[in-house]
Amino acid sequence: MSNYFYKCSCGQPYRLEHEGSIPIRDKFIAKCPSCGKELSTKASSIDVTFHFDPSFKKEK
């Protein structure tokens, strides 16, 4: 079981996995699978992967 350190405003937990390192910061974007909101992060990485909790159920 992975630890999810971040949450979307709808409550969807996610974590970030950074790949590589570069001297400049870049912006990385992903859509929340629960609500469709655009999530972003800035990092000094070649790539960032957003991992969302597949067991999350959005309450209505």
C-alpha positions as CSV (number, residue, x, y, z in Angstrom):
1,M,0.0,0.0,0.0
2,S,1.4,3.3,-1.0
3,N,1.3,6.5,1.0
4,Y,-0.5,9.4,-0.6
5,F,0.8,12.7,0.6
6,Y,-1.5,15.0,-1.4
7,K,-5.2,15.4,-1.9
8,C,-7.3,17.1,-4.6
9,S,-10.0,19.4,-3.4
10,C,-12.5,16.6,-4.0
11,G,-10.6,14.4,-1.6
12,Q,-8.8,12.1,-4.2
13,P,-5.5,11.1,-2.7
14,Y,-2.4,11.1,-4.9
15,R,1.4,11.1,-4.7
16,L,4.1,12.3,-7.0
17,E,7.0,10.3,-8.3
18,H,10.0,12.4,-9.6
19,E,12.2,11.1,-12.3
20,G,15.7,12.5,-12.9
21,S,17.0,16.0,-12.0
22,I,17.6,19.1,-14.1
23,P,18.8,22.6,-13.0
24,I,15.6,24.4,-14.0
25,R,12.0,24.0,-12.6
26,D,9.2,22.9,-14.9
27,K,5.5,22.6,-14.5
28,F,3.8,19.2,-14.6
29,I,0.0,18.8,-15.0
30,A,-2.5,15.9,-14.6
31,K,-6.3,15.7,-14.4
32,C,-7.9,14.3,-11.2
33,P,-9.7,11.1,-12.2
34,S,-12.5,11.7,-9.8
35,C,-13.5,15.3,-10.6
36,G,-11.5,16.3,-13.7
37,K,-9.8,19.2,-11.9
38,E,-6.3,20.1,-13.3
39,L,-3.6,19.4,-10.7
40,S,-0.1,20.9,-11.2
41,T,3.2,20.9,-9.5
42,K,6.6,22.6,-10.2
43,A,9.7,20.5,-9.9
44,S,13.3,20.3,-11.0
45,S,12.7,16.9,-12.6
46,I,12.8,15.4,-16.1
47,D,9.3,14.0,-15.5
48,V,6.8,13.7,-12.7
49,T,4.2,10.9,-12.5
50,F,1.0,11.4,-10.6
51,H,-0.2,8.2,-8.8
52,F,-3.8,8.3,-7.8
53,D,-5.4,6.0,-5.1
54,P,-7.5,3.6,-7.2
55,S,-9.6,2.6,-4.2
56,F,-10.9,6.2,-3.6
57,K,-14.7,6.6,-3.9
58,K,-15.9,10.1,-4.3
59,E,-18.8,10.8,-1.9
60,K,-21.8,12.6,-3.4
